[in-house]
Amino acid sequence: MANDLHTLIRLNEWTVDQRRRELGEVLASLASLEAGLKRLREELIKEQSVVRSSPEEAGFFYGNYAAAVIIRREDLNQGILRMEEQVAEAREKLNEAYRDLKKYEIAQESRDAREARELARREQEILNELGLQAYRLKQRRSATS
């Protein structure tokens, strides 16, 4: 029966590792979206400086560019919000898997401690019986002498 818990512990350790990997993937996706938003901001700043330096040439195209940037920024912000929800969900799944793992580990530790106490009790009974037999043998030898 104790071996059953070891199997459950190994299975739950695998589940915890899997949940960690999933969280890492979602966090990487979130970081990628945030980096894209940062690049977009930097690109916008560069374009604005170009427009300021030559407003006649670039000013005509800047309106369309600015509209496209607004749409891209909104898309990235929406993607970031969705990823943050997925991060929270992945963290909760990881926490749940970890709690399950700890539950089985604690139960196994309790079983191991109980078995150790039982083994120590049996060993003590054997030692007590050996001691009694040695005492009786000594008493018999004393009585016959």
N, CA and C of each residue as an Amber inpcrd file, in Angstrom:
protein
   435
   0.8250000  -1.1930000   0.0000000   0.0000000   0.0000000   0.0000000
   0.8680000   1.2540000   0.0000000   1.9780000   1.2110000   0.7440000
   2.8540000   2.3860000   0.8020000   3.4500000   2.6770000  -0.5710000
   3.6720000   1.6240000  -1.3540000   4.2210000   1.8140000  -2.6860000
   3.2450000   2.5940000  -3.5640000   1.9390000   2.4410000  -3.3200000
   0.9380000   3.1890000  -4.0770000   1.1670000   4.6920000  -3.9360000
   1.4930000   5.1410000  -2.7510000   1.7370000   6.5770000  -2.5480000
   2.9990000   7.0190000  -3.2700000   4.0050000   6.1830000  -3.3230000
   5.2200000   6.5530000  -4.0530000   4.9000000   6.7570000  -5.5340000
   4.0320000   5.9140000  -6.0620000   3.6200000   6.0610000  -7.4540000
   2.8480000   7.3700000  -7.6380000   1.9370000   7.6540000  -6.7280000
   1.1840000   8.9100000  -6.8030000   2.0970000  10.1190000  -6.6600000
   3.0800000  10.0130000  -5.8030000   4.0330000  11.1200000  -5.6170000
   4.8010000  11.3580000  -6.9080000   5.3030000  10.2820000  -7.5260000
   6.0320000  10.4400000  -8.8020000   5.1330000  11.0460000  -9.8760000
   3.9050000  10.5890000  -9.9440000   2.9610000  11.1150000 -10.9260000
   2.6990000  12.5990000 -10.6820000   2.5290000  12.9610000  -9.4250000
   2.2690000  14.3670000  -9.1090000   3.5110000  15.2270000  -9.2880000
   4.6860000  14.6800000  -9.0630000   5.9110000  15.4300000  -9.3530000
   5.9890000  15.7380000 -10.8420000   5.6250000  14.7470000 -11.6630000
   5.6090000  14.9600000 -13.1100000   4.5960000  16.0360000 -13.4730000
   3.4160000  15.9930000 -12.8330000   2.3750000  16.9880000 -13.1030000
   2.8570000  18.3830000 -12.7160000   3.5150000  18.5060000 -11.5710000
   4.0460000  19.8060000 -11.1380000   5.0740000  20.3110000 -12.1580000
   5.9570000  19.4330000 -12.6110000   6.9480000  19.8330000 -13.6190000
   6.2690000  20.2850000 -14.9000000   5.2350000  19.5560000 -15.3100000
   4.4970000  19.9150000 -16.5220000   3.8380000  21.2890000 -16.3580000
   3.2480000  21.5330000 -15.2020000   2.6010000  22.8320000 -14.9460000
   3.6390000  23.9590000 -14.9230000   4.8320000  23.6670000 -14.4100000
   5.9010000  24.6760000 -14.4300000   6.2960000  25.0230000 -15.8640000
   6.4110000  23.9920000 -16.6960000   6.7540000  24.2330000 -18.1000000
   5.6770000  25.0610000 -18.7900000   4.4170000  24.7170000 -18.5280000
   3.3080000  25.4700000 -19.1290000   3.3440000  26.9250000 -18.6880000
   3.5780000  27.1640000 -17.4030000   3.6660000  28.5340000 -16.8990000
   4.8250000  29.2600000 -17.5630000   5.9490000  28.5880000 -17.7150000
   7.0990000  29.1990000 -18.3730000   6.7870000  29.5960000 -19.8060000
   6.0630000  28.7430000 -20.5160000   5.6920000  29.0650000 -21.8950000
   4.7740000  30.2770000 -21.9560000   3.8020000  30.3300000 -21.0530000
   2.8670000  31.4590000 -21.0400000   3.6070000  32.7420000 -20.6570000
   4.5120000  32.6430000 -19.6870000   5.2910000  33.8270000 -19.2990000
   6.1810000  34.3010000 -20.4500000   6.7230000  33.3550000 -21.2080000
   7.5470000  33.7230000 -22.3600000   6.6970000  34.4370000 -23.4180000
   5.4840000  33.9610000 -23.6340000   4.5870000  34.6140000 -24.5900000
   4.2360000  36.0190000 -24.1230000   3.9800000  36.1570000 -22.8350000
   3.6750000  37.4760000 -22.2820000   4.8620000  38.4170000 -22.4560000
   6.0510000  37.9210000 -22.1670000   7.2570000  38.7410000 -22.3190000
   7.4450000  39.1560000 -23.7730000   7.1380000  38.2500000 -24.6900000
   7.2580000  38.5610000 -26.1140000   6.2930000  39.6760000 -26.5120000
   5.0610000  39.5960000 -26.0270000   4.0880000  40.6530000 -26.3230000
   4.5190000  41.9920000 -25.7290000   5.0200000  41.9480000 -24.4920000
   5.4810000  43.1840000 -23.8550000   6.6780000  43.7690000 -24.5930000
   7.5570000  42.9080000 -25.0770000   8.7030000  43.3830000 -25.8590000
   8.2340000  43.9940000 -27.1770000   7.2190000  43.3940000 -27.7830000
   6.6520000  43.9520000 -29.0110000   6.0580000  45.3220000 -28.7860000
   5.3950000  45.4880000 -27.6620000   4.8280000  46.7980000 -27.3240000
   5.9320000  47.8210000 -27.1050000   7.0080000  47.4100000 -26.4590000
   8.1380000  48.3140000 -26.2350000   8.7760000  48.7060000 -27.5680000
   8.9650000  47.7210000 -28.4590000   9.5270000  48.0270000 -29.7840000
   8.6290000  48.9940000 -30.5540000   7.3250000  48.7980000 -30.4390000
   6.3810000  49.6810000 -31.1200000   6.5160000  51.1160000 -30.6060000
   6.6570000  51.2540000 -29.2880000   6.8340000  52.5970000 -28.7100000
   8.1150000  53.2460000 -29.2280000   9.1960000  52.4570000 -29.2430000
  10.4820000  52.9810000 -29.7270000  10.3990000  53.3700000 -31.2040000
   9.7190000  52.5460000 -31.9800000   9.5510000  52.8310000 -33.4010000
   8.7380000  54.1250000 -33.5940000   7.7110000  54.2860000 -32.7860000
   6.8790000  55.4910000 -32.8720000   7.6960000  56.7400000 -32.5570000
   8.5400000  56.6460000 -31.5400000   9.3890000  57.7840000 -31.1770000
  10.3310000  58.1280000 -32.3280000  10.9100000  57.1230000 -32.9540000
  11.8040000  57.3620000 -34.0990000  11.0460000  58.0240000 -35.2490000
   9.8620000  57.5210000 -35.5320000   9.0780000  58.0850000 -36.6300000
   8.6810000  59.5330000 -36.3300000   8.3420000  59.8100000 -35.0870000
   7.9800000  61.1810000 -34.7290000   9.1670000  62.1250000 -34.8900000
  10.3740000  61.6430000 -34.5540000  11.5470000  62.5020000 -34.7320000
  11.8230000  62.7350000 -36.2140000  11.5840000  61.7420000 -37.0540000
  11.7600000  61.9070000 -38.4990000  10.7600000  62.9270000 -39.0230000
   9.5270000  62.8450000 -38.5650000   8.4990000  63.7840000 -39.0060000
   8.8660000  65.2020000 -38.5850000   9.3940000  65.3570000 -37.3870000
   9.7860000  66.6930000 -36.9210000  10.9380000  67.2590000 -37.7480000
  11.8520000  66.3790000 -38.1600000  13.0150000  66.8610000 -38.9090000
  12.6590000  67.2260000 -40.3550000  11.7040000  66.5430000 -40.9580000
  11.2910000  66.9030000 -42.3270000   9.7710000  66.7620000 -42.4450000
   9.0370000  67.7390000 -41.9180000   7.5790000  67.6420000 -41.8890000
   6.9390000  67.6390000 -43.2770000   7.5640000  68.2450000 -44.2670000
   6.9600000  68.2980000 -45.5900000   6.8670000  66.9170000 -46.2230000
   7.9410000  66.1550000 -46.1170000   7.9960000  64.8480000 -46.7650000
   7.2680000  63.7750000 -45.9520000   7.5620000  63.7020000 -44.6770000
   7.0330000  62.6190000 -43.8500000   5.6440000  62.9230000 -43.3050000
   5.2920000  64.1640000 -43.2110000   4.0050000  64.5310000 -42.6290000
   2.8340000  63.9110000 -43.3580000   2.9360000  63.7610000 -44.6420000
   1.8580000  63.2110000 -45.4520000   1.5820000  61.7470000 -45.0810000
   2.6210000  60.9790000 -44.8040000   2.4800000  59.5480000 -44.5130000
   2.2550000  59.2630000 -43.0270000   2.5860000  60.2160000 -42.1940000
   2.5320000  59.9750000 -40.7530000   1.1250000  59.6680000 -40.2620000
   0.1160000  60.2860000 -40.8200000  -1.2710000  60.0480000 -40.3730000
  -1.6620000  58.5910000 -40.5070000  -1.3660000  57.9930000 -41.6610000
  -1.6790000  56.5720000 -41.8580000  -0.8460000  55.6980000 -40.9210000
   0.4260000  56.0520000 -40.7660000   1.3050000  55.3030000 -39.8740000
   0.7740000  55.3610000 -38.4410000   0.3930000  56.5580000 -37.9880000
  -0.1100000  56.7240000 -36.6160000  -1.3750000  55.8950000 -36.4030000
  -2.2550000  55.8530000 -37.3870000  -3.4760000  55.0430000 -37.2640000
  -3.1250000  53.5600000 -37.1440000  -2.1580000  53.1140000 -37.9450000
  -1.7340000  51.7110000 -37.8820000  -1.0940000  51.4000000 -36.5320000
  -0.3080000  52.3350000 -36.0060000   0.3300000  52.1380000 -34.6940000
  -0.7250000  52.0110000 -33.6110000  -1.7470000  52.8310000 -33.6780000
  -2.8190000  52.7710000 -32.6640000  -3.4800000  51.3970000 -32.6910000
  -3.7510000  50.8870000 -33.8750000  -4.3800000  49.5660000 -33.9920000
  -3.4390000  48.4790000 -33.4740000  -2.1630000  48.5330000 -33.8620000
  -1.1920000  47.5390000 -33.3890000  -1.0390000  47.5920000 -31.8760000
  -0.9920000  48.8080000 -31.3310000  -0.8390000  48.9570000 -29.8850000
  -2.0490000  48.3700000 -29.1610000  -3.2390000  48.6320000 -29.6730000
  -4.4520000  48.0860000 -29.0530000  -4.4500000  46.5590000 -29.1270000
  -4.0440000  46.0180000 -30.2780000  -3.9590000  44.5590000 -30.4130000
  -2.9640000  43.9740000 -29.4080000  -1.8140000  44.6130000 -29.2860000
  -0.8050000  44.1320000 -28.3310000  -1.3190000  44.2280000 -26.8950000
  -1.9690000  45.3260000 -26.5590000  -2.5130000  45.4800000 -25.2030000
  -3.5690000  44.4230000 -24.9120000  -4.4220000  44.1310000 -25.8940000
  -5.4270000  43.0790000 -25.7090000  -4.7560000  41.7160000 -25.5450000
  -3.7290000  41.4730000 -26.3480000  -2.9830000  40.2200000 -26.2270000
  -2.3140000  40.0980000 -24.8630000  -1.7770000  41.1980000 -24.3630000
  -1.1460000  41.1920000 -23.0400000  -2.1750000  40.8800000 -21.9580000
  -3.3530000  41.4830000 -22.0660000  -4.4040000  41.2000000 -21.0790000
  -4.8050000  39.7240000 -21.1050000  -4.9540000  39.1660000 -22.3030000
  -5.2970000  37.7420000 -22.4010000  -4.1780000  36.8730000 -21.8260000
  -2.9350000  37.2330000 -22.1140000  -1.8020000  36.4530000 -21.6010000
  -1.7240000  36.5510000 -20.0770000  -2.0120000  37.7140000 -19.5250000
  -1.9920000  37.8580000 -18.0580000  -3.0420000  36.9700000 -17.4220000
  -4.2060000  36.8360000 -18.0850000  -5.2280000  35.9180000 -17.5830000
  -4.7320000  34.4790000 -17.6570000  -4.0480000  34.1400000 -18.7520000
  -3.5090000  32.7900000 -18.8910000  -2.4020000  32.5210000 -17.8720000
  -1.6130000  33.5460000 -17.5680000  -0.5650000  33.4000000 -16.5450000
  -1.2110000  33.1010000 -15.1960000  -2.2580000  33.8600000 -14.8580000
  -2.9370000  33.6350000 -13.5840000  -3.5300000  32.2250000 -13.5320000
  -4.1030000  31.7900000 -14.6380000  -4.6810000  30.4510000 -14.7090000
  -3.5910000  29.3780000 -14.5830000  -2.4800000  29.5770000 -15.2780000
  -1.3800000  28.6060000 -15.2140000  -0.7860000  28.5610000 -13.8090000
  -0.6820000  29.7150000 -13.1630000  -0.1630000  29.7330000 -11.7800000
  -1.0900000  28.9820000 -10.8380000  -2.3910000  29.1650000 -11.0230000
  -3.3520000  28.4680000 -10.1680000  -3.2680000  26.9530000 -10.3820000
  -3.1240000  26.5270000 -11.6350000  -2.9710000  25.0930000 -11.9140000
  -1.6970000  24.5500000 -11.2740000  -0.6160000  25.3290000 -11.3440000
   0.6410000  24.9090000 -10.7140000   0.4750000  24.8180000  -9.2010000
  -0.1560000  25.8170000  -8.6090000  -0.3710000  25.7910000  -7.1540000
  -1.2140000  24.5900000  -6.7400000  -2.2410000  24.2810000  -7.5210000
  -3.0930000  23.1380000  -7.2080000  -2.3120000  21.8290000  -7.3100000
  -1.5130000  21.6990000  -8.3620000  -0.7020000  20.4830000  -8.5230000
   0.3020000  20.3600000  -7.3760000   0.8840000  21.4870000  -6.9650000
   1.8500000  21.4740000  -5.8650000   1.1650000  21.0820000  -4.5540000
  -0.0300000  21.6180000  -4.3200000  -0.7620000  21.2540000  -3.1000000
  -1.0760000  19.7570000  -3.0810000  -1.4880000  19.2030000  -4.2330000
  -1.7580000  17.7680000  -4.3010000  -0.4940000  16.9640000  -4.0030000
   0.6130000  17.3840000  -4.5950000   1.8830000  16.6960000  -4.3550000
   2.2310000  16.7110000  -2.8700000   2.1140000  17.8770000  -2.2430000
   2.4460000  17.9840000  -0.8150000   1.5390000  17.0990000   0.0290000
   0.2690000  17.0020000  -0.3540000  -0.6720000  16.1710000   0.3850000
  -0.1930000  14.7180000   0.3930000   0.2100000  14.2170000  -0.7710000
   0.6880000  12.8310000  -0.8620000   2.0230000  12.6560000  -0.1420000
   2.9000000  13.6370000  -0.2470000   4.1940000  13.5340000   0.4480000
   4.0060000  13.5060000   1.9560000   3.1220000  14.3390000   2.4610000
   2.8650000  14.3560000   3.9080000   2.2390000  13.0380000   4.3530000
   1.3120000  12.5140000   3.5660000   0.6960000  11.2240000   3.9080000
   1.7480000  10.1150000   3.9140000   2.6690000  10.1490000   2.9500000
   3.7280000   9.1340000   2.8940000   4.6650000   9.2710000   4.0920000
   5.0230000  10.4950000   4.4390000   5.8790000  10.7020000   5.6160000
   5.2100000  10.1760000   6.8740000   3.9080000  10.3870000   6.9820000
   3.1610000   9.8840000   8.1380000   3.1800000   8.3570000   8.1640000
   2.9840000   7.7430000   7.0050000   3.0370000   6.2690000   6.9400000
   4.4280000   5.7630000   7.2960000   5.4420000   6.4160000   6.7590000
   6.8200000   5.9910000   7.0480000   7.1180000   6.1000000   8.5370000
   6.6710000   7.1900000   9.1710000   6.9140000   7.3730000  10.6050000
   6.1800000   6.3030000  11.4150000   4.9360000   6.0160000  11.0170000
   4.1530000   4.9850000  11.7170000   4.8240000   3.6170000  11.5730000
   5.3010000   3.2990000  10.3740000   5.9890000   2.0220000  10.1600000
   7.2930000   1.9590000  10.9610000   8.0010000   3.0700000  11.0480000
   9.2480000   3.0980000  11.8150000   8.9610000   2.8720000  13.3010000
   7.8920000   3.5010000  13.8150000   7.5330000   3.2930000  15.2270000
   7.1410000   1.8420000  15.4810000   6.4050000   1.2510000  14.5450000
   5.9910000  -0.1480000  14.6890000   7.2070000  -1.0700000  14.6560000
   8.1390000  -0.7980000  13.7710000   9.3590000  -1.6040000  13.6950000
  10.1660000  -1.4700000  14.9860000  10.2960000  -0.2650000  15.5100000
  11.0340000  -0.0500000  16.7590000  10.3490000  -0.7770000  17.9200000
   9.0050000  -0.7620000  17.9170000   8.2560000  -1.4540000  18.9810000
   8.5170000  -2.9620000  18.9050000   8.4690000  -3.5170000  17.6820000
   8.7200000  -4.9590000  17.5300000  10.1430000  -5.3160000  17.9440000
  11.1130000  -4.4960000  17.5520000  12.4990000  -4.7560000  17.9380000
  12.6520000  -4.7190000  19.4500000  11.9680000  -3.7650000  20.0920000
  12.0460000  -3.6640000  21.5430000  11.4270000  -4.8950000  22.1990000
  10.3160000  -5.3850000  21.6450000   9.6940000  -6.6060000  22.1840000
  10.6540000  -7.7930000  22.0730000  11.3340000  -7.8930000  20.9380000
  12.2980000  -8.9830000  20.7410000  13.4380000  -8.8580000  21.7470000
  13.9530000  -7.6440000  21.9160000  15.0350000  -7.4360000  22.8950000
  14.5700000  -7.7480000  24.3090000  13.3540000  -7.3370000  24.6390000
  12.8100000  -7.6340000  25.9680000  12.6910000  -9.1430000  26.1800000
  12.2040000  -9.8510000  25.1460000  12.0640000 -11.3020000  25.2510000
  13.4280000 -11.9720000  25.4090000  14.4320000 -11.4990000  24.6570000
  15.7840000 -12.0480000  24.7970000  16.3310000 -11.7850000  26.1980000
  16.0690000 -10.6090000  26.7110000  16.5180000 -10.2690000  28.0600000
  15.8700000 -11.1660000  29.1050000  14.5700000 -11.3970000  28.9490000
  13.8640000 -12.2820000  29.8870000  14.4010000 -13.7170000  29.8150000
  14.6370000 -14.1870000  28.5910000  15.1630000 -15.5460000  28.4320000
  16.5520000 -15.6540000  29.0650000  17.3790000 -14.6310000  28.8820000
  18.7170000 -14.6520000  29.4780000  18.6090000 -14.6250000  30.9970000
  17.6700000 -13.8480000  31.5410000  17.4720000 -13.7730000  32.9860000
  17.0150000 -15.1220000  33.5300000  16.0570000 -15.7450000  32.8590000
  15.5390000 -17.0460000  33.2990000  16.6380000 -18.1100000  33.2600000
  17.4240000 -18.0760000  32.1660000  18.5180000 -19.0370000  32.0410000
  19.5150000 -18.8440000  33.1850000  19.8070000 -17.6150000  33.5100000
  20.7420000 -17.3080000  34.5940000  20.1550000 -17.7690000  35.9300000
  18.8430000 -17.5770000  36.1250000  18.1810000 -17.9910000  37.3590000
  18.2100000 -19.5200000  37.5010000  17.9900000 -20.2190000  36.4060000
  18.0140000 -21.6870000  36.4290000  19.4240000 -22.1900000  36.7680000
  20.4290000 -21.5490000  36.1910000  21.7900000 -21.9570000  36.4610000
  22.1470000 -21.6770000  37.9210000  21.6460000 -20.5640000  38.4500000
  21.9300000 -20.2410000  39.8500000  21.2210000 -21.2350000  40.7740000
  20.0200000 -21.6210000  40.4090000  19.2340000 -22.5320000  41.2530000
  19.8350000 -23.9460000  41.2340000  20.4100000 -24.3540000  40.1460000
  20.9930000 -25.6880000  40.0630000  22.3870000 -25.7440000  40.6630000
  23.0310000 -24.6520000  40.8680000  24.3630000 -24.6880000  41.4100000
  24.3930000 -24.8360000  42.8730000
